[in-house]
Amino acid sequence: MDFIFSIVAFVVLVGILVAIHEYGHYLVARLCNVK
């Protein structure tokens, strides 16, 4: 059961990191006035 929990926690963590990363791209695009 710990193994499954570790996989779920890893997937959630990666998902959060990707979301932050993509939001960073969005902010840079806004600052550079990219349409």
VOPAGU-2260 file (C-alpha; in pm, 1 decimal, decimal comma):
REM VOPAGU-2260
SITE   aa  ch    i         X         Y         Z
SITE  MET   A    0       0,0       0,0       0,0
SITE  ASP   A    1     289,9     235,7      72,3
SITE  PHE   A    2     417,0     176,8    -282,2
SITE  ILE   A    3      83,8     285,2    -433,7
SITE  PHE   A    4      73,0     591,2    -208,0
SITE  SER   A    5     426,0     684,1    -316,9
SITE  ILE   A    6     326,7     665,7    -684,4
SITE  VAL   A    7      15,6     878,6    -624,6
SITE  ALA   A    8     213,5    1135,8    -425,5
SITE  PHE   A    9     479,5    1149,9    -700,7
SITE  VAL   A   10     220,4    1201,0    -976,2
SITE  VAL   A   11      46,0    1476,7    -778,3
SITE  LEU   A   12     377,9    1649,3    -705,3
SITE  VAL   A   13     486,4    1638,0   -1070,4
SITE  GLY   A   14     145,0    1770,6   -1175,0
SITE  ILE   A   15     179,2    2066,8    -938,1
SITE  LEU   A   16     532,4    2140,2   -1060,8
SITE  VAL   A   17     419,0    2130,4   -1424,5
SITE  ALA   A   18     128,3    2365,2   -1345,7
SITE  ILE   A   19     366,1    2614,2   -1177,8
SITE  HIS   A   20     609,0    2584,6   -1470,5
SITE  GLU   A   21     335,7    2649,7   -1727,4
SITE  TYR   A   22     204,2    2943,9   -1524,4
SITE  GLY   A   23     558,4    3085,1   -1527,3
SITE  HIS   A   24     553,8    3073,6   -1908,5
SITE  TYR   A   25     219,1    3255,5   -1903,9
SITE  LEU   A   26     352,5    3529,9   -1676,6
SITE  VAL   A   27     664,2    3582,8   -1891,9
SITE  ALA   A   28     446,4    3601,5   -2204,4
SITE  ARG   A   29     227,2    3865,9   -2037,0
SITE  LEU   A   30     531,2    4068,3   -1926,1
SITE  CYS   A   31     677,3    4056,1   -2279,5
SITE  ASN   A   32     339,4    4149,6   -2433,1
SITE  VAL   A   33     323,4    3827,3   -2633,9
SITE  LYS   A   34     -25,0    3780,5   -2779,8
